[in-house]
Structure formats: structure tokens, C-alpha cells
Amino acid sequence: MSPVTDLAARPGARADRTMVTFSLGGELVAIPTAVLREVIEPGTITRVPNAPGFAAALINVRGMVVPLTDLRIPLRMPVRPPDVDTRILVLDLVLDDMPCVVGMLAELVHEVTEVTGTSLDDVPDVGARWPRHFVQAIGRKNGRFFIIPDLDAIFAYQLDGADRKTTSS
């Protein structure tokens, strides 16, 4: 099981995790540090013509060509232009059983923090603004809610070409 999917493998049996929190579309988001390689400032971003909105650009990370993704697209969050706080999270993921390095936009990176399993809940049936199948859990820390995206589900859906049907670049 990957570090991404084991978080919600068994309801009620969620373990404590070290997560990095960041802002996207006005929401607080967290992903496991187990998949985080580094956080970098945006450099030159090369747009790819006719690429799906979710992964419409490439970046250079230490001499390696890396796709740049935007979780705001599949999570139906408002997109705003990059500013001085924008960062790129460089992730080591396993996609289609292959190790991949992927960049992910973040509007603002907050902190690395411990998240207890008891602070995680399922996505409510009512009131969530994002597609439920793309969110693993809702967390609470210091009086704030955050979402934990299901990166495996998001990337599997986007790699199947579904992004081409729902967005334009």
C-alpha cells in the first residue's frame, strides 16, 4: 500500500501522520510528508499546448523535466494567478505502478505538522464543495479544518483522460 492510500485504508483505524499543510483555493489542504521530496519557488513554467488543465505545464527540477499539476482543477476550487507566496511541492508518487516525480502548485505553504488519526473524519455527505471521491478525509487541528486529498484517485482519474472532458486549457 502506498503512503498516500494507507491513510484511509480502514475506517476507524487511521494512524497518526506527519503532514505538510498548504493553501489552495481558500482551503487548508494537507498531504503526507512521506510523498514530499521538496518545496521550491516557481521558476520558469512551460505551458504545454492542448494539455489538460490539471497538468498543463512542465517545470525543470534540478535538470529533470517534471509535470506541474494543479489540484484546484479536480477539486473544483477557484484558480488565481501565482504571487509571491506561491510554491511548488515536488512529490514522489507511484502512478500506474511506476515511480514518478510530480510538481504540485500551492498558493501558500504553512507548516509540517503531526496529525492524529483521531482528528480525521470522513467527508460529510452534505456541505462539501469538492468532489467527495477526491477527498480522503477531513481533519481538524487547532480549531481549523483541512482536507486531505486522495492523490491516488485524483491522478488515476486525470490520467484516464477525464480531465479533458471537464476542463479546457
VMD Tcl script that draws the C-alpha trace (Angstrom):
set ca {
  {0.00 0.00 0.00}
  {1.34 3.45 -0.85}
  {1.92 6.18 1.76}
  {-0.94 8.06 0.13}
  {-3.58 5.33 0.22}
  {-2.90 3.78 3.62}
  {-4.29 6.82 5.44}
  {-7.91 5.84 4.88}
  {-7.47 2.11 4.29}
  {-9.64 1.07 7.24}
  {-12.22 3.46 8.65}
  {-11.66 3.99 12.35}
  {-8.07 2.75 12.12}
  {-6.37 5.90 10.85}
  {-2.87 6.27 12.17}
  {-1.06 9.44 13.16}
  {0.78 11.07 10.26}
  {3.25 13.83 9.61}
  {1.67 16.14 7.04}
  {2.54 19.35 5.23}
  {-0.25 21.91 5.16}
  {-0.80 24.46 2.41}
  {-3.49 26.73 0.99}
  {-5.40 26.12 -2.21}
  {-8.49 27.98 -3.36}
  {-9.13 29.39 0.09}
  {-8.96 25.95 1.72}
  {-6.36 24.40 4.00}
  {-5.01 21.18 2.47}
  {-2.66 18.53 3.89}
  {-0.63 15.76 2.27}
  {1.69 13.21 3.88}
  {5.32 14.26 4.08}
  {6.13 10.68 3.04}
  {5.46 11.72 -0.59}
  {7.08 15.19 -0.34}
  {10.52 15.49 -1.89}
  {10.95 19.26 -1.53}
  {9.26 22.64 -1.71}
  {10.59 25.04 -4.33}
  {9.86 28.55 -5.58}
  {8.30 28.67 -9.03}
  {10.81 29.19 -11.78}
  {10.12 29.05 -15.48}
  {6.83 27.30 -16.14}
  {6.38 25.99 -19.68}
  {2.77 25.65 -20.79}
  {2.01 22.58 -22.89}
  {-0.42 23.28 -25.76}
  {-3.63 21.22 -25.64}
  {-2.64 19.62 -22.32}
  {-5.42 19.05 -19.79}
  {-5.90 21.86 -17.24}
  {-4.86 19.63 -14.37}
  {-1.35 19.12 -15.78}
  {-0.96 21.89 -18.35}
  {2.71 22.74 -17.73}
  {6.23 21.44 -17.22}
  {8.97 22.65 -14.90}
  {12.67 21.94 -14.52}
  {13.59 20.46 -11.14}
  {17.35 20.04 -10.84}
  {17.68 19.12 -14.53}
  {14.64 16.84 -14.59}
  {11.51 17.63 -16.62}
  {8.57 17.43 -14.22}
  {4.84 17.80 -14.94}
  {3.25 20.62 -12.95}
  {-0.22 19.84 -11.62}
  {-2.92 21.99 -10.10}
  {-5.22 20.26 -7.58}
  {-7.59 23.20 -7.75}
  {-8.85 21.85 -11.10}
  {-10.12 18.41 -9.96}
  {-11.15 19.76 -6.53}
  {-13.24 22.50 -8.24}
  {-11.51 25.30 -6.35}
  {-11.10 28.85 -7.62}
  {-7.86 29.40 -9.53}
  {-5.87 32.55 -9.01}
  {-2.62 33.66 -10.62}
  {0.67 32.91 -8.86}
  {2.01 35.51 -6.43}
  {4.99 35.90 -4.06}
  {3.64 33.18 -1.74}
  {3.17 30.56 -4.50}
  {5.33 27.46 -4.12}
  {5.64 24.11 -5.85}
  {5.55 20.91 -3.84}
  {7.72 18.29 -5.56}
  {6.25 14.86 -4.87}
  {7.45 11.30 -5.31}
  {4.37 9.31 -6.32}
  {3.65 5.90 -7.77}
  {1.35 6.29 -10.78}
  {0.28 3.28 -12.82}
  {2.80 1.22 -10.80}
  {5.64 3.50 -11.92}
  {7.58 5.89 -9.65}
  {7.03 9.47 -10.82}
  {8.15 12.92 -9.77}
  {5.33 15.46 -9.99}
  {5.13 19.15 -9.14}
  {2.01 20.49 -7.43}
  {1.09 24.15 -7.10}
  {0.45 25.55 -3.62}
  {-0.78 29.09 -3.02}
  {0.96 29.21 0.35}
  {2.84 26.51 2.28}
  {2.14 26.68 6.02}
  {3.90 24.02 8.08}
  {4.85 20.42 8.67}
  {2.68 19.10 11.48}
  {1.65 15.93 13.23}
  {-1.94 14.92 12.51}
  {-3.51 12.39 14.83}
  {-5.78 9.70 13.45}
  {-8.45 10.73 15.93}
  {-8.58 14.22 14.37}
  {-9.63 12.78 10.98}
  {-13.21 12.28 9.83}
  {-14.92 11.07 6.69}
  {-16.08 13.63 4.17}
  {-19.63 14.65 5.06}
  {-22.42 13.72 2.65}
  {-23.70 17.30 2.67}
  {-21.84 20.59 2.62}
  {-18.57 19.63 0.92}
  {-17.63 21.87 -2.00}
  {-15.23 19.38 -3.56}
  {-15.94 16.02 -5.22}
  {-16.12 13.52 -2.33}
  {-14.29 10.81 -4.29}
  {-11.23 13.08 -4.47}
  {-11.00 13.71 -0.71}
  {-9.73 11.03 1.69}
  {-10.58 12.75 4.94}
  {-11.36 15.98 6.72}
  {-9.05 16.89 9.59}
  {-9.11 19.29 12.50}
  {-6.11 20.93 14.09}
  {-6.02 23.98 16.34}
  {-9.64 24.81 15.55}
  {-9.18 24.73 11.76}
  {-10.49 22.21 9.27}
  {-8.30 20.89 6.48}
  {-8.82 18.43 3.66}
  {-6.62 15.52 2.74}
  {-6.94 14.94 -1.00}
  {-6.95 11.39 -2.32}
  {-3.95 11.79 -4.62}
  {-4.25 8.22 -5.93}
  {-7.88 8.81 -7.00}
  {-7.16 12.26 -8.45}
  {-4.19 11.12 -10.52}
  {-5.88 7.91 -11.67}
  {-8.92 9.89 -12.83}
  {-6.85 12.57 -14.54}
  {-4.52 10.04 -16.21}
  {-7.54 8.27 -17.68}
  {-8.24 11.45 -19.66}
  {-11.28 12.55 -17.67}
  {-9.71 15.99 -17.24}
  {-10.01 16.55 -21.00}
  {-13.77 16.11 -20.68}
  {-14.31 18.50 -17.77}
  {-11.85 21.37 -18.29}
  {-10.17 23.31 -21.02}
  {-6.74 24.88 -21.04}
}
mol new
graphics top color blue
foreach p $ca { graphics top sphere $p radius 0.5 }
foreach p [lrange $ca 0 end-1] q [lrange $ca 1 end] { graphics top cylinder $p $q radius 0.2 }
display resetview
